[in-house]
Amino acid sequence: MPKIVDHDRYRKELLSKSFDLFAERGYATVTMRQIAQALGVSTGTLYHYFPNKEVLFEQLLEELTRIDILSVSEQLKEGKTIVDQVKTSFDFLETHREYLLKQALLIADFHQQQRRDGQELSHVFKRIYQQVESMIPGLFGIDDPMLAKFLLIYVDGLIWQDVYGCDCVDYESQKKIVCEMVTMYLEKYNLDQERP
């Protein structure tokens, strides 16, 4: 009896397993042959699922984003207010700090390689950003798109602090500051909304 393969699930497994290899060696230096060897598959199998390294990497970024969003969404359900949800988000950031640093460095490496090759910047970045940006209002119950954008930019800034080697960032104090800022902003925003 022939073995039934769930191709989408298998593709996602290959993507998941390739993250550590990219994080360890960088996008620019790793080859499809090395990826296949590290994953324990033939290069033919790898090319069956991904026509080239760029497509593999772009799909990896999209899959990581999907998983991250699901994980954060699940945790945010516990928060009753926006401030509770901001606190939960900061806890997620701190817990996954090393992973997010690796992800940021890989994105920078991929971007740099594309520029070196004279390629147009991958549209995957824009798609991922737009996807995350569009989900923030629903996740946090925020009506103000500027507040949603601020939170996204702030989080990106915290992650890049680790890229810069500023491992002294105290997430607890940053969480407190952002919660105070969001609270004050929402109070003002709500007052402005009530005015005729």
C-alpha positions, 0 to 999 in steps of 0.5 A: 500500500503506497504511503500517503504524504501530507505535502503541506505538513511535510513542507512546513516541517522542512521549513521549521527544521531549516530555521536553525541552520539559517540562524547558525550559518546565515542566509548568504552562505548556506546552500540548498545542498547544505540545507538538504544535508542538514535536513536529511533529505535529498536535494531533489526532495528539497527542490520539489518543495522549494524551487530555490533558496530564496523561495524557501527562505521567504516561505520560512519567514511567512511560516514563522510569522503565522506561528508567532501570530497564533502563539501571541493571539492565544496568549492575548485572549487571557487579557481583559484590557489593552494594558493587560494585552500589552503586558502579555505581549512584552512577556512573549517578547522577553520569553522569545528574545533569543529567537526574535534576535535570530529572526531579525539578523536573518532578515537583515542578512537576506535583505543585504544579500538581495541588495548585493545581488542587485535584486529588488527587495523581496515583497515578502517583507511588505506582506508580512508587515502588512499582515501583522499591522492589520492584525494588531487592531483586532488582537488588542481591540484598538480602533486607532491605526496610529496606536497599532503602528506605534506598538509595532514600531516599538516592538521592532525597536526593542528587538533591534536593541538586541541586534545592537548588542544592548542586552541591558534592555529591561523588558519589565521597565519598558513594559511599564512605560509602554503601558503608562503611555498607552493608558494616557493615550487612550484616555486622551483618544477616548476624550477626543472621540466623545467631543462633538 
